[in-house]
Amino acid sequence: MPSSPPRAVPLQSRSRERRARILDAAAHVFAEVGYEAATTEAVAERARTSIGSVYRFFPNKRALLEALIASYLEKSRALFAGLLSEDVLGTPWEELISRGVDMYARFHETEPAFRAVFRTLHMTDQLLVEGEALNRENAMRLEAVVLHHAPAMSAGDARVVTTFTVELVSAMLAVAAHRRKIGPRLLEETKKALLAYLSAYIPPTPRGKRSKRRATMDLALSRK
């Protein structure tokens, strides 16, 4: 069911805070009981506000879901931007892979909007369309890092390699969230798979430039 046109984001500080509190409450309610069972009344109660305040910002339950998806994707975009902003070209690419997977795993574990969105994947095409666009954006941003470490690689190969990398991590994060008992192990296997895949295209970082943690992971991988 399509939502009503979204309300404008309020300009006043108190109104913005109330809207954010309502959205956070919706994330927890959707994550706990699912979209179908959730009600705007439950969201209002969780947010400690009136039902009228909820409808002031979100005309119906679907509008809440769509706002949550937008919020989750924006937080994910900011997370990726942060990953690539911390002296990324001076960071061994092997460490960057491990850091990125761990960072998103923590984000998905602690972010209620992700759990809410994950439980409603069948409800909307919004996440599919906007998520694919975000993955393409992230792959393009990652190209500069890959080409820095592998300057002889063609632009076409870099586009394929970064697309595969981003899509694999995105898919395995979703699988790990679904298979929670073995989720951490699946993400460790994802790191190993990416290291093996990228090693075919990117020269290994000299061991002297790697952290002790990275060297330990390499030793464990070599013994498999």
Order of alpha helices (4+ residues) and beta strands (2+ residues): alpha-alpha-alpha-alpha-alpha-alpha-alpha-alpha-alpha-alpha
